[in-house]
Amino acid sequence: RLWSNAWAEFVPFLRFDAEIRRVICTTNAIESVNARIRKAVRARGHFPNEAAALKCVYMAVMGLDPTGQGCKRWTMRWKPALQAFDIAFDGRLSIGRR
């Protein structure tokens, strides 16, 4: 019953390339970043202004990858997906890079 109720929403997902489906289904990294930001903000409590809150979020995000090697891993994992997105959405991603 669950499959038949959600079939109309699921079928368009199958039209995407495998690389795009893999990225869409992988939310663990996003949830991890959100959890680290929430933890940092909760630990500090009150912020005197918006700049202080932004600095806290910035420091939490920078603390996720202190060695700087995460960017290389990220680009290696996302490169096929970004190329597939660029093809699927008719070059909309590469417009800003030209």
N, C-alpha and C positions, 0 to 999 in steps of 0.2 A: 504494500500500500504506500509506503514511503517513497519508493522509486516512482510509482505511477503519479503521485501527487507532485513530485518535484521534477518530473521529466522535462517539461517545457523550459525550465531554468537550466537544466543540466546539459541539454543537447547543444546549445550554442558554445558552451565551454569546450566541447569536443572538436570544434572547428579550428581551434588554435593549435599551433605547432606544439610538439612535445616540450620544447624548451620553455615556451610561455606557460604551459600548464604546470610545469615543474616549479616555476617561480611563483605562480599564483597560489599553488598549494602549500608552499613552504613559508609559513608565517612565524616559525619559531624564532628566527633572528629578530624580526620586528617586535614580537612580544618580549623578547629578552631586553632589547633596547628600552622599550617602554617601562618595563619593570625596574631597570636600573635608574631611569630618570625619576620615576615615582619614589623610589627608595631615597634618592639624593634629596628630592624636594621635601619629602616627609621628615627626613632627619634634620633639616634646617628650620622647618616650620614657617615662620613669618619672614617676609622679605620687605625691606623698607621701600623699594621701588621696582619697577619693571626691569631695569638694567641688572639689578642684583639677582632677580629670578633667572634672567637669560644667562647670566654668568654661571649660575649653579647648573643649569641645563647643559651649557657648553662644557663645563668641567666634567660633568657626568659622562657625556658622550666621548670626550677626549680620553677619559679614563678607561673606556672600553678596550682601547687598543694602544697601550703605552709603548709598544715596540714599533708601531707604524707598519707592521707587516700585514695587517688586516685588509688594507686597501688592495694589495696585490691579490689576496685570496678572493676578495669581493669581485674584482674585475674579471678574474678568471672564471668564476662561477656565473657571472651575469652577462658576459660577452655574447654567448650564443643567444641568450634570451633577448638582449637588446637588439641584436641583428634581426631576430625573428619579429620583434615588435616593430622595427623600422620597416620591414617588408610588409607586415600585416596592415600597418596603418599608413601606408603610402608615403613614407619618408618624413612624416611629421616630427620624428625625433631628431633627424639630422638637419632640419631647417635652421636651428639655432647655432649649429656648428659651422655653417658655411660662411 
